[in-house]
């Protein structure tokens, strides 16, 4: 049985390393949490042999930013790793993607969450600085193996029998955010295992007594944790409280308590003192937080506690620097958290080792308080900041599930690695996937001959439709509850490209001269993953987009789908040719009817009896407004049945002898809503302007086919109107 031997731990470790390696390969270099800054601190140490100093390191070309004053132990270890394996120490030749094309934070899609430019088709093995990043990630994974093993040891001390140890270890090892962290270059990867084993020693101190070896070991681990990240200092407070409680329980004399305290505190302070002294000498600040905050910025507004809690809760289980995952991926982990808490609280009074569990809970509270304090200083909602207490929380949750239902505890331990794999494949991997490269013989849904720029990019084909996906609405995010534009573009670079061009997809009002946009999407191709300078010449690429339409109160009408490429800096668009002929600066792909609001026709005077034109269209309201020498005619049409032609509205002002004084002929809504797109129930508000030298005697309206001139038969009731024209007004 897995819970009766260490075979379970080895199985979890092997699975953890395998998944961490998969995350390592999937996440591009520097797209992990604060990765380029930590990697640059390591490079600075490896190259110069010294710790970086704020200002000096940046001036020397090292992109260390706020991490320059972080506790240095992880970076020193990383630099030793670089030297041990003779890894490249060259500066990273990466460029940040312009901020206008990076959608950090909330957004209608999960696209454009990439922050650094790269060639996504470059495979393994990596070269240069990228090889160094992957190797440093491997070091992080190996360090976090100690966290996984420490969680098992911690759980065994609180629950020697049952399924608590396997479940607690699985909760830590297969938390998608922990796997992401363990596959990145980040100093959290050292403070977490050190804090975990310090907790193991602290439980031993409580259960078996504070021997010098245990106290010195705890002090050393605490000092090393503090040298990895400032939150490690919190272990001193927890250790001190534990010693006080133990001394009170054992009725130990004060002198013995003081000896214990010295053995615990002195090693920690001795290890961390040189770093504190350096900070004071360089920055006049023991913790060096001031220069760090100068770089990252301070919290300038009141913290939204509820919103911050929600972000922290989600990011504890999964968050990339610029993206959360589809929301359905979080639900099982929320159920795991909620059920474990319910089981723990419901059965806490009956548990045998309540004090040890309270000790773990106390460590979690200390880390949460430290996180709240840090978040008050600078925006920092990342749940990974709670990870020094992740093993403690995992043990508490495992105990809760063991009490709630042992079979469910076993089921969770089996499901968690599968859940982590699903999160990688359905959450992280799609964010960094480049467009698919297709064979030249791939059949295209709709072919075209559109070229952008001077023989630069060809649009070989496309497919477009409007869709509503209930599945995406429930499983991905709420923006997909709205109608979405589903678009596939088949693109080819006709020559090697050196330029960086952005892609623009727009839904523009079909009314000529009206630049109103129903949707605009601007990005680097490939959801931000494929700069045009990395396009393989002659390869057919498929760009797939699913773009939710923004909420809008615009009326139902026609919108033209435009596609363009432009220079991200100058905003100048590439000229477009269609079949070799100039076609402006955007390719018009389609005209789409998009449902919107119904116009308020009730504000217009109703006709005594609606007029019917043919069997499909009706006129229900009309208004005439005279202004100077012009007349504004406002009409409200209603669709009774679909039509397959685009009719033009005529509005004629006539003299007493029938002579035509003025016309206001135009398609409905000034061409914004062709009649072939009307559906039964549509109401269309339509305005026309007449300008005449003399006042008309009659104004009549109707509809005709623009190519044949044939008018639609006009009826009021059963009576057909003369000339198929409805007289709206007569003098």
C-alpha positions as CSV (number, residue, x, y, z in Angstrom):
1,X,0.0,0.0,0.0
2,X,1.3,3.5,-0.9
3,X,0.5,4.9,2.5
4,X,2.5,2.2,4.3
5,X,5.8,2.6,2.5
6,X,7.9,5.2,0.8
7,X,7.1,3.9,-2.6
8,X,4.4,6.5,-2.7
9,X,6.8,9.3,-2.1
10,X,9.1,8.1,-4.9
11,X,6.1,7.8,-7.3
12,X,5.1,11.3,-6.4
13,X,8.6,12.6,-6.9
14,X,9.1,11.0,-10.3
15,X,5.7,12.3,-11.4
16,X,6.5,15.8,-10.1
17,X,9.8,15.9,-11.9
18,X,8.2,14.7,-15.1
19,X,5.5,17.3,-15.0
20,X,7.9,20.1,-13.9
21,X,10.1,19.2,-17.0
22,X,7.0,19.4,-19.2
23,X,6.2,22.9,-17.8
24,X,9.9,23.8,-18.3
25,X,9.7,23.0,-21.9
26,X,6.3,24.5,-22.5
27,X,6.9,27.9,-20.9
28,X,9.2,30.0,-23.1
29,X,12.3,31.5,-21.5
30,X,11.5,34.6,-19.4
31,X,7.7,34.1,-19.6
32,X,7.8,32.7,-16.1
33,X,7.3,34.7,-12.9
34,X,9.9,37.5,-12.7
35,X,12.2,35.2,-14.5
36,X,14.4,37.5,-16.5
37,X,15.2,39.6,-13.5
38,X,16.3,36.6,-11.3
39,X,18.2,35.1,-14.2
40,X,20.0,38.4,-14.7
41,X,21.0,38.6,-11.0
42,X,22.5,35.2,-11.4
43,X,24.3,36.2,-14.6
44,X,25.6,39.3,-12.9
45,X,27.1,37.2,-10.1
46,X,28.5,34.6,-12.5
47,X,30.1,37.3,-14.7
48,X,31.4,39.8,-12.1
49,X,31.7,37.6,-9.0
50,X,29.8,40.3,-7.0
51,X,26.2,40.9,-5.9
52,X,24.4,43.5,-8.0
53,X,23.7,47.0,-6.7
54,X,20.7,49.0,-7.7
55,X,21.6,51.5,-10.4
56,X,25.0,50.1,-11.1
57,X,23.9,46.7,-12.4
58,X,21.3,48.3,-14.8
59,X,23.9,50.7,-16.1
60,X,26.2,47.8,-16.8
61,X,23.5,46.2,-19.0
62,X,22.0,43.7,-16.5
63,X,18.1,43.6,-16.4
64,X,17.9,43.0,-12.7
65,X,15.3,45.7,-11.8
66,X,13.8,45.2,-8.3
67,X,15.6,41.8,-7.7
68,X,19.0,43.5,-7.3
69,X,18.4,43.9,-3.6
70,X,16.7,40.5,-3.0
71,X,18.4,38.2,-0.4
72,X,21.1,36.5,-2.5
73,X,21.3,32.8,-1.5
74,X,19.3,31.5,-4.4
75,X,21.2,33.6,-6.9
76,X,24.6,32.6,-5.4
77,X,23.6,29.0,-5.8
78,X,22.4,29.6,-9.4
79,X,25.7,31.3,-10.3
80,X,27.6,28.3,-8.9
81,X,25.3,26.1,-11.0
82,X,26.2,28.1,-14.1
83,X,29.9,27.9,-13.4
84,X,29.7,24.2,-12.5
85,X,28.2,23.2,-15.9
86,X,30.0,25.9,-17.9
87,X,26.7,27.4,-19.1
88,X,26.7,30.5,-21.4
89,X,26.8,33.8,-19.6
90,X,25.8,36.0,-22.5
91,X,23.3,38.8,-22.2
92,X,19.8,37.7,-23.3
93,X,19.0,39.0,-26.9
94,X,15.3,39.3,-26.2
95,X,13.1,42.4,-26.8
96,X,10.0,43.2,-24.9
97,X,6.8,43.1,-27.0
98,X,5.4,46.7,-27.1
99,X,3.0,47.2,-24.2
100,X,0.1,48.0,-26.6
101,X,0.2,44.4,-27.8
102,X,0.4,42.8,-24.4
103,X,-2.9,42.1,-22.7
104,X,-1.8,41.8,-19.0
105,X,-4.7,41.5,-16.6
106,X,-8.3,41.0,-17.4
107,X,-9.4,40.9,-21.0
108,X,-12.0,39.5,-23.4
109,X,-9.7,36.8,-24.6
110,X,-6.7,34.8,-23.4
111,X,-4.6,36.0,-26.3
112,X,-1.5,38.3,-26.3
113,X,-0.3,37.3,-22.9
114,X,3.3,36.9,-24.1
115,X,5.7,39.6,-23.0
116,X,9.0,38.8,-24.8
117,X,9.7,38.5,-28.5
118,X,11.0,35.2,-29.7
119,X,11.0,32.8,-32.6
120,X,8.4,30.2,-31.5
121,X,9.6,27.7,-34.2
122,X,13.1,27.4,-32.7
123,X,13.3,23.9,-31.2
124,X,15.5,22.0,-28.9
125,X,18.3,21.8,-27.9
126,X,18.3,25.5,-26.9
127,X,21.4,27.6,-27.4
128,X,23.1,30.5,-25.7
129,X,21.3,32.2,-22.8
130,X,18.2,30.1,-23.4
131,X,20.2,27.0,-22.5
132,X,21.2,28.7,-19.3
133,X,17.6,29.5,-18.4
134,X,16.5,25.9,-19.0
135,X,19.4,24.6,-16.9
136,X,18.6,27.0,-14.1
137,X,15.0,25.9,-14.2
138,X,16.2,22.4,-13.7
139,X,18.0,23.5,-10.6
140,X,14.8,25.0,-9.3
141,X,13.0,21.7,-9.9
142,X,15.6,19.8,-8.0
143,X,15.4,22.2,-5.1
144,X,11.6,21.8,-5.0
145,X,12.0,18.0,-4.8
146,X,13.2,18.8,-1.2
147,X,9.8,20.6,-0.6
148,X,7.9,17.6,-1.9
149,X,9.9,15.2,0.3
150,X,9.6,17.7,3.3
151,X,5.8,17.8,2.9
152,X,5.8,14.0,3.1
153,X,8.0,14.0,6.2
154,X,5.8,16.8,7.8
155,X,2.6,14.9,7.2
156,X,4.0,11.6,8.5
157,X,4.8,13.3,11.8
158,X,1.2,14.4,12.2
159,X,-0.5,11.4,10.7
160,X,1.7,8.3,10.6
161,X,-1.1,6.2,9.3
162,X,-3.8,6.8,6.7
163,X,-3.7,8.7,3.4
164,X,-2.7,12.1,4.8
165,X,0.9,12.0,3.7
166,X,0.3,11.0,0.0
167,X,-2.6,13.5,-0.3
168,X,-0.7,16.4,1.4
169,X,2.4,15.7,-0.8
170,X,0.2,15.6,-3.9
171,X,-1.5,18.8,-3.0
172,X,1.9,20.6,-3.0
173,X,3.6,18.7,-5.9
174,X,0.7,18.9,-8.3
175,X,-0.5,22.4,-7.6
176,X,-0.2,23.9,-11.2
177,X,1.2,27.1,-9.7
178,X,3.8,25.2,-7.7
179,X,4.8,23.3,-10.9
180,X,5.1,26.6,-12.8
181,X,7.3,28.0,-10.0
182,X,9.4,24.9,-9.9
183,X,10.0,25.2,-13.6
184,X,11.2,28.8,-13.4
185,X,14.1,30.9,-12.2
186,X,12.9,32.4,-9.0
187,X,14.2,32.7,-5.4
188,X,11.0,31.2,-4.1
189,X,12.4,27.9,-5.1
190,X,14.9,28.0,-2.3
191,X,13.0,29.6,0.5
192,X,10.1,27.1,0.2
193,X,12.1,23.9,0.8
194,X,14.2,25.5,3.5
195,X,11.0,26.7,5.3
196,X,9.4,23.2,4.9
197,X,12.3,21.4,6.5
198,X,12.4,24.1,9.3
199,X,8.8,23.2,10.0
200,X,9.7,19.5,10.1
201,X,12.3,20.3,12.7
202,X,9.9,22.5,14.6
203,X,7.4,19.7,14.9
204,X,10.2,17.4,16.1
205,X,11.0,20.0,18.7
206,X,7.4,20.0,19.9
207,X,7.0,16.3,19.8
208,X,10.5,15.1,21.0
209,X,11.9,18.0,22.8
210,X,14.3,20.9,21.9
211,X,17.7,19.3,21.7
212,X,20.7,21.4,20.7
213,X,20.9,19.6,17.3
214,X,17.3,20.4,16.5
215,X,17.5,24.0,17.7
216,X,20.7,24.7,15.8
217,X,19.3,23.0,12.7
218,X,16.2,25.1,12.9
219,X,18.2,28.3,13.4
220,X,20.4,27.4,10.4
221,X,17.5,26.6,8.2
222,X,15.8,29.8,9.3
223,X,18.9,31.9,8.5
224,X,19.3,30.3,5.1
225,X,15.6,30.8,4.4
226,X,15.9,34.5,5.3
227,X,19.0,34.7,3.0
228,X,16.7,33.3,0.2
229,X,13.7,35.6,0.8
230,X,12.8,38.0,3.5
231,X,9.6,36.1,4.5
232,X,11.9,33.4,5.9
233,X,12.5,35.6,8.9
234,X,9.0,34.8,10.0
235,X,10.2,31.3,11.1
236,X,12.0,33.0,14.0
237,X,8.7,34.2,15.3
238,X,7.1,30.8,14.9
239,X,10.0,29.1,16.5
240,X,10.0,31.5,19.5
241,X,6.3,31.0,20.1
242,X,6.7,27.2,19.9
243,X,9.5,27.3,22.5
244,X,7.4,29.4,24.8
245,X,4.5,27.0,24.5
246,X,6.8,24.0,25.0
247,X,8.4,25.5,28.1
248,X,5.0,26.3,29.6
249,X,3.8,22.8,28.9
250,X,6.9,21.2,30.5
251,X,7.2,23.8,33.3
252,X,10.8,24.5,32.1
253,X,12.8,27.1,34.0
254,X,13.5,30.4,32.5
255,X,17.2,29.8,32.1
256,X,16.6,26.7,30.1
257,X,14.2,28.6,27.9
258,X,16.8,31.3,27.3
259,X,19.4,28.7,26.4
260,X,17.0,27.2,23.9
261,X,16.3,30.7,22.5
262,X,20.0,31.4,22.0
263,X,20.6,28.1,20.2
264,X,17.7,28.9,17.9
265,X,18.2,32.6,17.2
266,X,22.0,33.0,17.1
267,X,22.7,30.8,14.1
268,X,19.9,32.5,12.1
269,X,21.1,36.0,13.0
270,X,24.8,35.1,12.3
271,X,23.8,33.9,8.8
272,X,21.7,36.9,7.9
273,X,23.7,39.6,9.6
274,X,26.3,40.2,6.8
275,X,23.5,40.7,4.3
276,X,21.7,43.1,6.6
277,X,24.9,45.0,7.1
278,X,25.5,45.3,3.4
279,X,22.0,46.7,2.9
280,X,22.5,49.3,5.6
281,X,25.8,50.3,4.1
282,X,24.5,50.6,0.5
283,X,20.9,51.8,1.0
284,X,20.6,52.9,4.6
285,X,17.9,50.2,4.9
286,X,18.4,46.9,6.7
287,X,16.0,45.0,4.5
288,X,16.7,46.8,1.3
289,X,13.0,47.1,0.6
290,X,13.1,50.8,0.0
291,X,15.2,50.6,-3.3
292,X,13.1,47.7,-4.4
293,X,9.8,49.6,-3.9
294,X,11.4,52.5,-5.8
295,X,11.6,50.2,-8.8
296,X,8.3,48.3,-8.6
297,X,6.2,51.2,-7.2
298,X,4.2,51.7,-4.1
299,X,0.5,51.1,-3.5
300,X,-1.1,54.5,-4.2
301,X,-4.7,53.6,-3.7
302,X,-6.7,51.9,-1.0
303,X,-6.4,48.1,-1.3
304,X,-9.6,46.3,-2.5
305,X,-9.6,43.5,0.0
306,X,-12.2,41.4,-1.6
307,X,-10.8,41.8,-5.1
308,X,-7.3,41.1,-3.8
309,X,-8.5,38.0,-2.0
310,X,-10.1,36.7,-5.2
311,X,-7.0,37.3,-7.2
312,X,-4.8,35.7,-4.5
313,X,-7.1,32.6,-4.4
314,X,-7.0,32.0,-8.1
315,X,-3.3,32.8,-8.4
316,X,-2.5,30.3,-5.6
317,X,-3.5,27.6,-8.0
318,X,-2.5,29.0,-11.3
319,X,-1.3,32.3,-12.8
320,X,1.2,33.3,-15.5
321,X,2.7,36.8,-15.4
322,X,0.0,38.1,-17.7
323,X,-2.8,35.6,-17.6
324,X,-5.1,33.4,-15.6
325,X,-6.3,30.1,-17.0
326,X,-9.8,29.3,-18.2
327,X,-12.0,29.4,-15.1
328,X,-13.1,25.7,-15.3
329,X,-9.6,24.6,-14.6
330,X,-9.8,26.2,-11.1
331,X,-13.0,24.6,-10.0
332,X,-11.5,21.2,-8.8
333,X,-8.8,23.0,-6.9
334,X,-11.4,25.2,-5.2
335,X,-13.4,22.1,-4.3
336,X,-10.2,20.6,-2.9
337,X,-9.6,23.7,-0.8
338,X,-13.2,24.1,0.4
339,X,-13.7,20.4,1.3
340,X,-10.5,20.2,3.2
341,X,-11.3,23.3,5.2
342,X,-14.8,22.0,6.0
343,X,-13.5,18.6,7.1
344,X,-10.8,20.1,9.3
345,X,-13.1,22.6,11.0
346,X,-15.9,20.0,11.5
347,X,-13.6,17.4,13.2
348,X,-10.9,19.5,14.7
349,X,-11.9,18.8,18.3
350,X,-11.7,15.1,17.8
351,X,-8.2,15.2,16.3
352,X,-5.3,13.7,18.2
353,X,-2.5,16.2,17.3
354,X,-4.4,19.5,17.5
355,X,-1.4,21.4,18.8
356,X,0.8,20.4,15.9
357,X,-2.0,21.3,13.4
358,X,-2.3,24.7,15.2
359,X,1.4,25.2,14.7
360,X,1.0,24.6,11.0
361,X,-2.0,26.9,10.9
362,X,0.1,29.5,12.8
363,X,2.8,29.4,10.2
364,X,0.2,29.9,7.4
365,X,-1.3,32.9,9.3
366,X,2.2,34.5,9.7
367,X,2.8,34.2,5.9
368,X,-0.6,35.6,5.2
369,X,0.0,38.6,7.5
370,X,3.4,39.1,5.8
371,X,1.6,39.0,2.4
372,X,-1.0,41.5,3.5
373,X,1.7,43.8,4.7
374,X,3.7,43.5,1.5
375,X,0.5,44.0,-0.6
376,X,-0.2,47.2,1.3
377,X,3.3,48.5,0.3
378,X,3.1,47.4,-3.4
379,X,0.5,45.6,-5.5
380,X,1.4,41.9,-5.1
381,X,-1.6,39.6,-5.4
382,X,0.3,36.5,-6.5
383,X,-0.7,33.5,-4.5
384,X,2.8,32.0,-4.8
385,X,3.9,34.5,-2.1
386,X,2.0,32.1,0.3
387,X,4.0,29.1,-0.8
388,X,6.5,29.1,2.1
389,X,3.4,27.9,4.0
390,X,2.1,25.6,1.2
391,X,3.2,22.4,2.8
392,X,1.5,23.4,6.1
393,X,-1.7,24.2,4.3
394,X,-1.5,21.0,2.3
395,X,-1.2,18.9,5.5
396,X,-4.2,20.7,7.0
397,X,-6.3,20.1,3.9
398,X,-5.3,16.4,3.8
399,X,-6.2,15.9,7.4
400,X,-9.6,17.6,6.7
401,X,-10.3,15.2,3.7
402,X,-9.1,12.2,5.7
403,X,-11.7,13.1,8.4
404,X,-14.4,14.0,5.9
405,X,-14.1,10.9,3.7
406,X,-10.9,8.7,3.4
407,X,-11.9,7.3,0.0
408,X,-12.2,10.9,-1.4
409,X,-8.8,11.6,0.1
410,X,-7.4,8.7,-1.9
411,X,-9.3,9.9,-5.0
412,X,-7.9,13.4,-4.8
413,X,-4.3,12.1,-4.5
414,X,-4.8,10.1,-7.7
415,X,-6.6,13.0,-9.6
416,X,-4.2,15.8,-8.7
417,X,-1.4,14.9,-11.2
418,X,-4.0,14.5,-13.9
419,X,-5.4,17.9,-13.0
420,X,-2.0,19.5,-13.2
421,X,-1.4,17.9,-16.7
422,X,-4.8,19.1,-17.9
423,X,-4.0,22.6,-16.7
424,X,-0.7,22.6,-18.6
425,X,-2.3,21.3,-21.8
426,X,-5.5,23.4,-21.7
427,X,-4.3,26.4,-19.7
428,X,-0.7,27.2,-20.2
429,X,0.3,25.6,-23.5
430,X,-2.3,27.3,-25.7
431,X,-1.1,30.7,-24.5
432,X,2.3,30.2,-26.1
433,X,1.4,28.1,-29.2
434,X,2.4,29.7,-32.5
435,X,0.1,29.4,-35.6
436,X,0.0,25.9,-37.2
437,X,2.2,25.4,-40.2
438,X,0.2,23.8,-43.0
439,X,1.1,21.9,-46.1
440,X,0.8,23.8,-49.4
441,X,-1.8,21.3,-50.5
442,X,-4.1,22.1,-47.5
443,X,-7.6,22.8,-48.9
444,X,-8.7,26.3,-48.0
445,X,-12.3,27.2,-47.1
446,X,-12.4,30.4,-49.1
447,X,-9.5,31.4,-51.4
448,X,-8.4,35.0,-52.1
449,X,-5.6,36.9,-53.7
450,X,-4.8,39.6,-51.2
451,X,-1.3,40.9,-50.7
452,X,-0.1,43.3,-48.0
453,X,2.9,45.5,-48.6
454,X,5.5,45.2,-51.3
455,X,5.1,41.4,-51.9
456,X,5.4,40.9,-48.1
457,X,2.4,38.9,-46.8
458,X,-0.3,37.1,-48.7
459,X,-3.7,36.2,-47.5
460,X,-4.4,32.9,-49.2
461,X,-7.8,32.2,-47.7
462,X,-10.0,32.7,-44.8
463,X,-13.2,31.6,-43.0
464,X,-15.4,33.7,-40.9
465,X,-18.6,33.3,-38.9
466,X,-20.4,34.6,-35.9
467,X,-20.9,32.1,-33.1
468,X,-22.2,31.8,-29.6
469,X,-20.5,29.1,-27.5
470,X,-22.2,28.2,-24.3
471,X,-19.4,25.8,-23.6
472,X,-16.8,28.6,-23.8
473,X,-19.1,30.8,-21.7
474,X,-19.1,28.3,-18.9
475,X,-15.6,26.9,-19.1
476,X,-13.4,29.8,-20.3
477,X,-14.6,33.2,-19.1
478,X,-17.8,35.3,-19.1
479,X,-16.8,37.4,-22.1
480,X,-17.6,34.3,-24.3
481,X,-21.2,34.5,-23.1
482,X,-21.5,37.2,-25.7
483,X,-21.6,36.5,-29.5
484,X,-18.0,36.1,-30.9
485,X,-16.3,36.5,-34.2
486,X,-14.7,33.2,-35.2
487,X,-12.0,33.8,-37.8
488,X,-9.4,31.7,-39.5
489,X,-6.8,33.3,-41.6
490,X,-4.4,31.5,-44.0
491,X,-1.3,33.7,-44.3
492,X,2.0,33.3,-46.1
493,X,5.2,35.4,-45.9
494,X,6.3,35.9,-49.5
495,X,9.8,36.8,-48.5
496,X,12.0,36.9,-45.4
497,X,10.6,39.7,-43.3
498,X,12.8,42.0,-41.1
499,X,10.0,44.3,-40.1
500,X,7.7,44.0,-37.1
501,X,4.1,44.5,-38.2
502,X,1.0,44.2,-36.2
503,X,-2.3,42.5,-37.3
504,X,-5.5,44.5,-37.1
505,X,-9.0,42.9,-37.3
506,X,-11.8,45.3,-37.2
507,X,-15.6,45.3,-37.7
508,X,-16.3,48.7,-39.3
509,X,-19.7,50.2,-39.9
510,X,-20.9,49.4,-43.4
511,X,-22.1,53.0,-43.8
512,X,-19.6,54.7,-46.2
513,X,-17.6,57.4,-44.3
514,X,-18.6,56.0,-40.9
515,X,-15.6,54.8,-38.9
516,X,-17.5,53.5,-36.0
517,X,-16.0,50.2,-34.8
518,X,-18.0,47.3,-33.4
519,X,-14.8,45.3,-32.7
520,X,-11.1,46.0,-32.9
521,X,-8.3,43.5,-32.3
522,X,-4.7,44.6,-32.6
523,X,-1.9,42.2,-31.9
524,X,1.2,40.5,-33.1
525,X,0.2,37.5,-35.1
526,X,-0.1,34.1,-33.4
527,X,-1.9,35.5,-30.4
528,X,1.3,37.6,-29.8
529,X,3.6,34.6,-30.2
530,X,4.9,35.2,-33.7
531,X,6.6,38.4,-34.6
532,X,6.5,38.9,-38.4
533,X,10.4,39.0,-38.4
534,X,10.2,35.3,-37.4
535,X,7.8,34.2,-40.1
536,X,9.2,31.4,-42.2
537,X,9.1,32.6,-45.8
538,X,6.9,30.5,-48.1
539,X,5.2,28.6,-45.2
540,X,1.4,28.6,-45.0
541,X,0.3,29.6,-41.5
542,X,-3.2,29.4,-40.0
543,X,-4.2,32.1,-37.5
544,X,-7.3,31.1,-35.5
545,X,-9.2,33.8,-33.5
546,X,-12.3,33.7,-31.4
547,X,-13.1,37.3,-30.5
548,X,-16.0,38.1,-28.2
549,X,-17.9,41.2,-29.4
550,X,-17.8,44.0,-26.8
551,X,-21.1,44.8,-25.0
552,X,-22.8,47.6,-27.0
553,X,-26.0,49.5,-27.3
554,X,-25.5,50.1,-31.0
555,X,-28.5,49.0,-33.2
556,X,-28.6,45.9,-35.3
557,X,-26.9,46.6,-38.6
558,X,-24.2,45.4,-41.0
559,X,-20.5,45.5,-40.2
560,X,-17.6,45.1,-42.6
561,X,-14.8,42.8,-41.5
562,X,-11.5,44.5,-42.3
563,X,-8.0,43.0,-42.1
564,X,-4.8,45.1,-42.1
565,X,-1.2,45.0,-41.2
566,X,0.6,48.1,-39.8
567,X,3.8,49.3,-38.3
568,X,3.5,49.3,-34.5
569,X,5.5,52.5,-34.1
570,X,4.3,54.7,-36.9
571,X,0.8,53.2,-37.2
572,X,1.2,53.3,-41.0
573,X,-0.7,50.6,-42.7
574,X,0.7,48.4,-45.4
575,X,-0.9,49.0,-48.8
576,X,-3.2,46.2,-50.0
577,X,-3.6,44.8,-53.5
578,X,-6.4,42.5,-54.6
579,X,-5.7,40.4,-57.7
580,X,-2.8,42.8,-58.4
581,X,-4.9,45.9,-58.2
582,X,-4.6,48.6,-55.4
583,X,-7.3,48.1,-52.8
584,X,-6.6,50.7,-50.1
585,X,-5.0,49.9,-46.8
586,X,-7.3,47.2,-45.5
587,X,-8.7,44.0,-47.0
588,X,-12.5,43.8,-46.8
589,X,-13.3,40.2,-46.1
590,X,-17.0,40.0,-45.4
591,X,-20.1,41.9,-44.4
592,X,-21.8,40.6,-41.3
593,X,-25.1,41.2,-39.7
594,X,-24.6,41.7,-35.9
595,X,-27.6,41.8,-33.6
596,X,-27.9,44.9,-31.5
597,X,-30.5,47.0,-29.9
598,X,-33.9,47.7,-31.5
599,X,-34.4,51.4,-32.3
600,X,-37.1,53.3,-30.3
601,X,-39.7,53.7,-33.0
602,X,-42.3,54.6,-30.5
603,X,-40.9,58.1,-30.4
604,X,-42.1,58.7,-34.0
605,X,-45.7,59.3,-35.0
606,X,-47.3,56.0,-36.1
607,X,-49.0,55.7,-39.4
608,X,-52.7,55.3,-39.3
609,X,-52.2,51.9,-40.9
610,X,-48.8,50.3,-41.6
611,X,-47.8,50.2,-45.2
612,X,-46.6,46.9,-46.7
613,X,-44.0,46.7,-49.5
614,X,-44.1,43.3,-51.1
615,X,-44.6,40.5,-48.7
616,X,-41.5,41.1,-46.6
617,X,-41.2,44.8,-45.5
618,X,-43.5,47.2,-43.7
619,X,-43.4,50.9,-42.8
620,X,-44.9,51.5,-39.3
621,X,-43.8,55.0,-38.3
622,X,-42.7,58.2,-40.0
623,X,-41.8,61.8,-39.1
624,X,-41.2,64.9,-41.1
625,X,-39.1,67.8,-39.7
626,X,-38.6,71.0,-41.7
627,X,-35.4,72.9,-41.2
628,X,-34.6,76.0,-43.3
629,X,-34.8,74.8,-46.9
630,X,-34.5,71.1,-46.0
631,X,-36.8,68.4,-44.8
632,X,-35.7,65.5,-42.6
633,X,-37.7,62.4,-43.2
634,X,-37.4,59.7,-40.5
635,X,-38.8,56.2,-41.2
636,X,-39.2,53.1,-39.1
637,X,-39.2,49.9,-41.1
638,X,-40.1,46.5,-39.9
639,X,-39.0,43.2,-41.4
640,X,-41.8,40.6,-42.0
641,X,-39.9,38.0,-43.9
642,X,-36.4,37.6,-45.3
643,X,-35.6,39.1,-48.8
644,X,-32.7,38.1,-51.0
645,X,-32.0,41.6,-52.6
646,X,-30.7,44.9,-51.3
647,X,-33.4,47.5,-52.0
648,X,-33.0,51.2,-52.0
649,X,-35.4,53.6,-50.3
650,X,-36.8,56.4,-52.4
651,X,-38.0,59.6,-50.8
652,X,-39.5,62.0,-53.4
653,X,-40.7,65.6,-52.9
654,X,-43.1,66.7,-55.7
655,X,-44.8,69.9,-56.8
656,X,-48.5,70.3,-57.3
657,X,-48.2,69.3,-61.0
658,X,-46.3,66.2,-60.0
659,X,-42.9,67.5,-61.0
660,X,-40.1,66.1,-58.9
661,X,-38.5,68.8,-56.7
662,X,-36.0,66.7,-54.7
663,X,-35.0,63.2,-53.9
664,X,-33.5,61.5,-50.9
665,X,-32.9,58.1,-52.3
666,X,-30.5,55.9,-50.3
667,X,-30.1,52.4,-49.0
668,X,-31.6,52.0,-45.5
669,X,-29.5,53.5,-42.7
670,X,-27.2,55.1,-45.4
671,X,-26.1,51.6,-46.5
672,X,-25.4,50.5,-42.9
673,X,-28.0,47.8,-43.0
674,X,-28.7,46.2,-46.5
675,X,-32.2,44.6,-46.7
676,X,-30.9,41.1,-47.5
677,X,-29.6,41.0,-43.9
678,X,-32.9,41.8,-42.3
679,X,-34.7,39.2,-40.3
680,X,-38.3,39.0,-39.3
681,X,-38.9,41.2,-36.3
682,X,-36.1,43.7,-37.1
683,X,-37.0,47.4,-36.7
684,X,-34.8,49.8,-38.7
685,X,-34.7,53.5,-38.1
686,X,-33.9,55.3,-41.3
687,X,-33.3,59.0,-42.0
688,X,-33.3,60.8,-45.4
689,X,-32.7,64.5,-46.2
690,X,-34.5,66.5,-48.9
691,X,-33.3,69.9,-50.1
692,X,-35.7,71.8,-52.5
693,X,-35.8,75.4,-53.8
694,X,-39.6,75.5,-53.2
695,X,-41.8,73.9,-50.7
696,X,-43.1,70.5,-51.9
697,X,-46.8,69.6,-52.1
698,X,-46.3,65.9,-51.4
699,X,-43.6,63.7,-50.0
700,X,-43.8,60.0,-50.9
701,X,-41.6,57.0,-50.1
702,X,-41.1,53.5,-51.3
703,X,-38.5,50.8,-52.2
704,X,-37.0,49.8,-55.5
705,X,-34.3,47.4,-56.8
706,X,-31.2,49.5,-57.6
707,X,-30.2,47.5,-60.7
708,X,-33.6,47.1,-62.4
709,X,-35.4,50.1,-60.9
710,X,-38.5,47.9,-60.3
711,X,-40.4,49.1,-57.3
712,X,-41.8,46.9,-54.6
713,X,-45.6,46.8,-54.6
714,X,-46.9,49.1,-51.9
715,X,-50.1,48.4,-50.0
716,X,-52.1,50.0,-47.3
717,X,-54.4,47.3,-46.1
718,X,-55.6,45.7,-49.3
719,X,-55.3,48.8,-51.4
720,X,-52.3,49.1,-53.7
721,X,-50.8,52.6,-53.7
722,X,-50.5,54.6,-57.0
723,X,-47.0,54.2,-58.5
724,X,-46.2,51.9,-55.5
725,X,-45.4,55.0,-53.5
726,X,-46.8,55.8,-50.1
727,X,-47.6,59.5,-49.7
728,X,-46.5,60.5,-46.2
729,X,-47.3,64.1,-46.4
730,X,-49.3,66.5,-48.6
731,X,-50.1,70.2,-48.4
